[in-house]
């Protein structure tokens, strides 16, 4: 995260309601980001993604622009 006196507005996600049906059930939101805060950088978001990938190598981690959040879903098997 950017080094400052306060933490940037990146919020751990709370369980969201399933607004989009079954397709949403696999996607998990890890952190929501305040779209109005200009102090959150792309580097901050990439670090969050890398940290989650290291902790959960079985997940596909990505930034969802519609939700403005760092999300994941289980990796699909290659079989």
Order of alpha helices (4+ residues) and beta strands (2+ residues): beta-alpha-beta-alpha-beta-beta
